[in-house]
Amino acid sequence: MKCVARIPRAALILGWLGVIPFAACAVLTVTGGVLNYSAAINALVVYGAIILSFMGGAQWGLAMVTASADYKLMGFRLAVSVVPALVAFGLALMPSASALFGLATAFALLFLHDVALAGNDAAPAWYPALRAQLTAAVVACLIFGGIYAAR
């Protein structure tokens, strides 16, 4: 059994700081406040699309760092890294509830991909533990917002 390395403090702090806009927008979909309901839902969709695209960029970086003589594998991993941005763009054009549920699904699927990469030593050993925490929080916020958007 592989020992899971400790998550670097900077990655943990910065990762959780990135969750704050998800949580704030999800809460504002119910409570209102500085953003009205509609603006909060739209902000949640836009931020979700941005961060999903960012996570695709992280995949590109991992593919470059672990590049080997196997150019077919690297080409596949680079192609996969572009998918999150394309999915995010398409979802951002959909009605809000569908977009939020779609984003939640995309984040969950990307997490499964990240776990597989770490299992193949193509990502740091601590990466799945960090992604599990952040993905659970992000998916919960997106689903919460999606439920309120569907009403």
C-alpha beads as a LAMMPS data file, in Angstrom:
LAMMPS data file: protein, C-alpha beads

151 atoms
150 bonds

1 atom types
1 bond types

-500.0 500.0 xlo xhi
-500.0 500.0 ylo yhi
-500.0 500.0 zlo zhi

Masses

1 110.0

Atoms # bond

1 1 1 0.000 0.000 0.000
2 1 1 1.326 3.394 -1.005
3 1 1 1.883 5.987 1.721
4 1 1 0.028 9.228 0.955
5 1 1 2.297 12.237 1.218
6 1 1 1.224 15.215 3.271
7 1 1 -0.544 17.948 1.309
8 1 1 1.709 21.011 1.027
9 1 1 0.378 23.841 3.182
10 1 1 0.326 26.371 0.324
11 1 1 -1.705 24.007 -1.891
12 1 1 -4.168 23.344 0.913
13 1 1 -4.657 27.027 1.787
14 1 1 -4.848 28.256 -1.797
15 1 1 -7.162 25.418 -2.777
16 1 1 -9.598 26.238 0.019
17 1 1 -9.419 29.947 -0.772
18 1 1 -10.602 29.009 -4.253
19 1 1 -13.670 27.334 -2.731
20 1 1 -14.806 30.553 -1.026
21 1 1 -16.482 32.060 -4.130
22 1 1 -18.359 28.780 -4.703
23 1 1 -19.637 28.783 -1.126
24 1 1 -20.439 32.501 -1.106
25 1 1 -22.403 32.330 -4.355
26 1 1 -24.253 29.194 -3.233
27 1 1 -25.309 30.916 0.004
28 1 1 -26.288 34.087 -1.869
29 1 1 -28.626 32.087 -4.114
30 1 1 -30.787 31.625 -1.025
31 1 1 -30.126 34.642 1.154
32 1 1 -29.522 37.378 -1.376
33 1 1 -27.407 40.235 -0.136
34 1 1 -24.674 41.881 -2.155
35 1 1 -25.871 39.872 -5.181
36 1 1 -29.485 39.175 -5.991
37 1 1 -30.615 35.623 -6.696
38 1 1 -30.091 35.805 -10.458
39 1 1 -26.660 37.426 -10.197
40 1 1 -25.549 34.857 -7.595
41 1 1 -26.606 31.959 -9.841
42 1 1 -24.853 33.523 -12.841
43 1 1 -21.710 34.159 -10.789
44 1 1 -21.709 30.526 -9.640
45 1 1 -21.944 29.306 -13.250
46 1 1 -19.219 31.679 -14.462
47 1 1 -16.836 30.922 -11.589
48 1 1 -17.474 27.189 -11.965
49 1 1 -16.655 27.396 -15.683
50 1 1 -13.490 29.382 -14.980
51 1 1 -12.233 26.958 -12.348
52 1 1 -13.093 23.895 -14.444
53 1 1 -11.015 25.447 -17.237
54 1 1 -8.216 26.118 -14.741
55 1 1 -8.287 22.463 -13.695
56 1 1 -7.852 21.507 -17.341
57 1 1 -4.780 23.728 -17.375
58 1 1 -3.477 21.809 -14.382
59 1 1 -3.850 18.631 -16.447
60 1 1 -1.806 20.235 -19.231
61 1 1 0.925 21.071 -16.721
62 1 1 0.985 17.528 -15.354
63 1 1 1.224 16.151 -18.899
64 1 1 4.185 18.424 -19.657
65 1 1 6.037 17.634 -16.438
66 1 1 5.643 13.898 -16.816
67 1 1 6.322 13.925 -20.563
68 1 1 8.222 10.919 -21.748
69 1 1 9.297 9.371 -24.998
70 1 1 5.737 8.063 -25.335
71 1 1 4.402 10.910 -27.459
72 1 1 1.092 9.135 -28.056
73 1 1 0.412 9.069 -24.312
74 1 1 1.472 12.683 -23.906
75 1 1 -0.688 13.680 -26.885
76 1 1 -3.661 11.904 -25.326
77 1 1 -3.099 13.608 -21.967
78 1 1 -2.750 17.021 -23.631
79 1 1 -5.990 16.411 -25.524
80 1 1 -7.752 15.407 -22.297
81 1 1 -6.503 18.624 -20.667
82 1 1 -8.420 20.719 -23.212
83 1 1 -11.743 18.961 -22.586
84 1 1 -12.612 20.748 -19.301
85 1 1 -12.441 24.191 -20.949
86 1 1 -14.607 23.038 -23.851
87 1 1 -17.125 21.469 -21.487
88 1 1 -17.131 24.590 -19.303
89 1 1 -17.776 26.812 -22.305
90 1 1 -20.675 24.655 -23.481
91 1 1 -22.203 24.458 -20.016
92 1 1 -21.941 28.228 -19.527
93 1 1 -24.286 28.623 -22.525
94 1 1 -26.965 26.385 -21.008
95 1 1 -29.794 27.311 -18.621
96 1 1 -28.433 27.864 -15.114
97 1 1 -29.715 24.716 -13.400
98 1 1 -28.434 22.479 -16.209
99 1 1 -25.119 24.326 -16.219
100 1 1 -24.646 23.912 -12.465
101 1 1 -25.514 20.206 -12.456
102 1 1 -23.296 19.710 -15.507
103 1 1 -20.413 21.516 -13.823
104 1 1 -20.841 19.356 -10.713
105 1 1 -20.655 16.239 -12.895
106 1 1 -17.604 17.538 -14.774
107 1 1 -15.732 18.305 -11.534
108 1 1 -16.523 14.807 -10.211
109 1 1 -15.345 13.137 -13.431
110 1 1 -12.167 15.199 -13.493
111 1 1 -11.500 14.159 -9.899
112 1 1 -11.717 10.483 -10.929
113 1 1 -9.243 11.200 -13.717
114 1 1 -6.885 12.886 -11.232
115 1 1 -7.042 9.889 -8.896
116 1 1 -6.108 7.610 -11.802
117 1 1 -3.166 9.870 -12.712
118 1 1 -1.827 9.834 -9.168
119 1 1 -2.189 6.049 -9.103
120 1 1 0.057 5.912 -12.175
121 1 1 2.606 8.289 -10.612
122 1 1 1.650 11.011 -13.107
123 1 1 0.590 13.386 -10.302
124 1 1 1.905 13.968 -6.782
125 1 1 0.850 11.375 -4.208
126 1 1 -0.907 14.058 -2.137
127 1 1 -2.953 15.383 -5.077
128 1 1 -5.968 13.025 -4.750
129 1 1 -6.361 13.860 -1.051
130 1 1 -6.428 17.577 -1.829
131 1 1 -8.748 17.106 -4.804
132 1 1 -11.133 14.933 -2.758
133 1 1 -11.662 17.706 -0.205
134 1 1 -11.971 20.505 -2.715
135 1 1 -14.093 18.541 -5.174
136 1 1 -16.549 17.499 -2.451
137 1 1 -16.998 21.125 -1.403
138 1 1 -17.264 22.441 -4.968
139 1 1 -19.712 19.753 -6.091
140 1 1 -21.879 20.367 -3.012
141 1 1 -21.984 24.114 -3.731
142 1 1 -22.810 23.559 -7.411
143 1 1 -25.583 21.080 -6.627
144 1 1 -26.973 23.391 -3.945
145 1 1 -27.014 26.261 -6.437
146 1 1 -28.483 23.995 -9.116
147 1 1 -31.366 23.000 -6.841
148 1 1 -32.222 26.637 -6.212
149 1 1 -31.791 27.555 -9.879
150 1 1 -34.215 24.780 -10.856
151 1 1 -36.978 26.171 -8.627

Bonds

1 1 1 2
2 1 2 3
3 1 3 4
4 1 4 5
5 1 5 6
6 1 6 7
7 1 7 8
8 1 8 9
9 1 9 10
10 1 10 11
11 1 11 12
12 1 12 13
13 1 13 14
14 1 14 15
15 1 15 16
16 1 16 17
17 1 17 18
18 1 18 19
19 1 19 20
20 1 20 21
21 1 21 22
22 1 22 23
23 1 23 24
24 1 24 25
25 1 25 26
26 1 26 27
27 1 27 28
28 1 28 29
29 1 29 30
30 1 30 31
31 1 31 32
32 1 32 33
33 1 33 34
34 1 34 35
35 1 35 36
36 1 36 37
37 1 37 38
38 1 38 39
39 1 39 40
40 1 40 41
41 1 41 42
42 1 42 43
43 1 43 44
44 1 44 45
45 1 45 46
46 1 46 47
47 1 47 48
48 1 48 49
49 1 49 50
50 1 50 51
51 1 51 52
52 1 52 53
53 1 53 54
54 1 54 55
55 1 55 56
56 1 56 57
57 1 57 58
58 1 58 59
59 1 59 60
60 1 60 61
61 1 61 62
62 1 62 63
63 1 63 64
64 1 64 65
65 1 65 66
66 1 66 67
67 1 67 68
68 1 68 69
69 1 69 70
70 1 70 71
71 1 71 72
72 1 72 73
73 1 73 74
74 1 74 75
75 1 75 76
76 1 76 77
77 1 77 78
78 1 78 79
79 1 79 80
80 1 80 81
81 1 81 82
82 1 82 83
83 1 83 84
84 1 84 85
85 1 85 86
86 1 86 87
87 1 87 88
88 1 88 89
89 1 89 90
90 1 90 91
91 1 91 92
92 1 92 93
93 1 93 94
94 1 94 95
95 1 95 96
96 1 96 97
97 1 97 98
98 1 98 99
99 1 99 100
100 1 100 101
101 1 101 102
102 1 102 103
103 1 103 104
104 1 104 105
105 1 105 106
106 1 106 107
107 1 107 108
108 1 108 109
109 1 109 110
110 1 110 111
111 1 111 112
112 1 112 113
113 1 113 114
114 1 114 115
115 1 115 116
116 1 116 117
117 1 117 118
118 1 118 119
119 1 119 120
120 1 120 121
121 1 121 122
122 1 122 123
123 1 123 124
124 1 124 125
125 1 125 126
126 1 126 127
127 1 127 128
128 1 128 129
129 1 129 130
130 1 130 131
131 1 131 132
132 1 132 133
133 1 133 134
134 1 134 135
135 1 135 136
136 1 136 137
137 1 137 138
138 1 138 139
139 1 139 140
140 1 140 141
141 1 141 142
142 1 142 143
143 1 143 144
144 1 144 145
145 1 145 146
146 1 146 147
147 1 147 148
148 1 148 149
149 1 149 150
150 1 150 151
